[in-house]
Amino acid sequence: MTEKHKHAIGQRNDIIGTLANYSNDLEPTWRNILRLDDLPWLSHHKIQSLTVFPMSGFIAMALEASSQRATTNGTQFDKFELKDVSIIKPLVVPDKDTEMTISLRPHQEGTLVSSDTWDEFRICSWSHDQGWTEHCVGLVATRTADKNDVDSGRQIADSKTLLQSSLSIADGTNASSVLPGKMYDTLAELGVSYGPTFQGVDNCQANDTHAIGDVVVPDVAKEMPNHYLSNAVINPRFWNL
């Protein structure tokens, strides 16, 4: 633990913190101290007037941990896969410091370690008032892209065709304009309040089955102390989507 403390690998990340001194190579654990003073934009996400850690943030934590582990192991990857993700309990962010941890371990099916390179992730928090609480669990994996030129080309073409079909349906004559300001005001009246950094929808049209619009990427860095935002696989700028 002393060696790990003296020769820590990598810089602190806003989302998952740093690799814990008590971590090991088989089941790495990252530890972070969550403070609204350090991440003031979190206060823009309120449910029933309570600041709640976004569910998309749990997914971002899992991808960040998986990416760091793969990089440390020298594993090349092009994409991530997730499955069996469960939200056990939301995290209400208090005014006090809250410790958050995310750990990875090889997925086990029965008594055998899965050969499909899935990692189980587990996100927990600790506070003086509630002790340890489990918030989110699931499976995450890094994958390399399919190198089959024929299949890859067909999949890309199929995806483009499906996208164009969906866009034409959503942009049809039955679509109605959705005013973003009115939409967010209505949500706030229902108790779901999205502040400036969580309002990412603009120029939206919708019908009974589809919707189409523009994605606005907010400047989260300007909300941060010293206007600094650490790099991440999924930057908090996109948590509002």
N, C-alpha and C positions, 0 to 999 in steps of 0.2 A: 504494500500500500504506500509505503514511503517513496519507493522508486516511481510508482505511478504518479504520485503527487509532484515529485520533482521534475519528471519528464512527461508531463501531460501531452497527449497527442491532440492537435487541432485546437481551434478557438471555441469559445463559448458560442452557442447558438441560441437565438431568442426563443426558439420553439421547444427544444428538448434540453437545453443547458449544456452540460459537459458530461463526459463519461465518468461515472462514479469511481472513487478510489477502490471501493470494495467490489467492483465489477470484475468479471473474468471472461476469458475468450469464448467459453462455451455458452454463457448466458450473459451477454453484456447488458448493463443497466446505465441509463442516462438520468441525471438528477438536475432539476431546475427549481429555482425559487421564484414563484409567480408573485409579482407585485404590480399593482395598477400604476404605480409611479414609473415603473420600467416599461410597461406596455399599456400606455394610457388609452390607446384605440380600442382595447377590450371593453371599455366602459360604454362604447357605442352599440354594444350588443346586449339588449335587456329584454328579459321575459318577465312579465308581471312586475316591472320596476326593479328586478334583480339583475345584476350583471352576471351573465351565464357564459361560460366558456363555450365557443361555437363547436358544434358537432363536427364540422369540417376540420376544426383544429386537431381533433383526435386522429383523423385520417392523415393530416399533414405530419403529425408527430410520427406515425407508423412509417410513412414513406421516408421521412428524414432519417430515422434510426436505421432502416433497412439500407438506405443509400450509404450511410457512413460505415456500416458494417461491411458492405460489399467493397467499398473503396479501401478500407483497412486490409481486407483479405486479398486485395488485388483482383477481385472478380469483375469482369466486364459485363455490362448489362445495357439494355436499350429501353426497357420498360418495366413497369411494376404490375403485379397482380394482387388483388385482395379478395378474400372470401370469408364467409362466416363471421362477419363483423357484427358485434352486438354492443349497444350502449347499455351499460348496467345501471348507471345513475348519472344524471347531469352534474356538472361541477359549477356550483354557485361561487363566484369569485368574491371573497370577502375583502374588507379593507386591510386585514392583517396579511402577513406573509404566509404563503401556502406552498408547501413542498410538493412537487410533482415528479414522478418517476415513470419511465417507460423501459421495459425489459423485453429482450428477445430470447427465445430458446428454440431449438429444433423441434418441429412438430412431431408428436408421437401418436401413432395410431395403435391403441392397445398398449402393448409392451415394446413395440418396435418403433424406431425412429423412421419417419417417412422418408422414402428415397426421392420424393418429388421436390425436395429443397424448399419446403414451406417453413416459415418461422412463425411461432406463436408470439404475438405481442400482447402486452398487458400494461395498461395505463392506470396508475393509482395516484392518490394525493394523501397528504398528511397535514393535519392542523391540530393545534392544542385543544380545540373544542371537540372535534369529532374523531381524532385518531386517524387510522388508515381507512381509506375508502377506495373501492375498485370502481372505475368509471367505464372503461372500454376494453374489450378483448377481441381478438380476431386472428386471421392468418395473413401474412404478407410474404411476397416472394419477388426477387428480381429475375428478369428473363432477358434473353438475347432475342433479337428480331429473327423472324423466319427468313432464312436465306434462299428459299426456293423461289426463283424469279417468276415462275409460272403462277404458283399459288399466291405469292405476294402481290403480283400485278392484278390478279383476279379479285383478291380481297379489297385492294384499293379501289378498283373500278366499281365493285359492288357497294362499297361505302359511299362513293361519290353519287351513285345512282339513288341510293336510299336518302342521302342528304338532300339532293335536288328535289326528290319527290316530296319530302317533308316540308321543304321550303315553299314549294308551289302550293301545297295545301294550306299552310299557315298564312301565306300571303295572298290568299284568294279573295274573292269579292265579299265573302261573308265575314271577313276579319274586321274587328273593331279596334280602334286605337285605345291603348291603355296609357293613361297619364301617370308617369312614375311618381310624381309628388302626391297625387291623390291615392295611389296604391299604397305608398308607405304611410300616409296619414291614416288610412283605413286600418292597416296592420297595427299601427300604434294604438288606435282606439280599441283594438281587440287584445291589447296587452303585449304585442310583439313589436318592440321598438328597435328600428335600425337607424343608427346615427350615420354621420357623413361617410365614414369609411366602410360602411356596410350597405350603401345604396349604389349598387352596380348595374342596374337595369335602366336602359334608356331607349327611346324610339321603338316602343313595343307595340305589337299588334297581336290579337288573339281571336280565335274562334272557339267553338265548343270542344275541340279535340287537340288543337295545336296552338303554339305561340312562337313568335319570332321577334327578335329585338337585337339591340346593340349592347355590348358589354363595355362598361366604363371601368377603367382600372384606376382606383383612387390612389392618391399620394399618401400612403401610410407613413412614410419616412418623416414627413413634416410633423407628425404627431409624436414622434419618438424623441427622447432626450438626445440633444446634439444632432437631431435629424439623421440618426444612423440606424439602419435596419440591416441585420445580418442576412447573408445569403441563405437560401433554403430551396429545397426541391419544389415545394408549393409555397410561394411567398404569401404572407398574410394579405397582400393586396387582392388575392383571389379567393380568400375565405368567404367573401360575401356572395359567391356564385353558387 
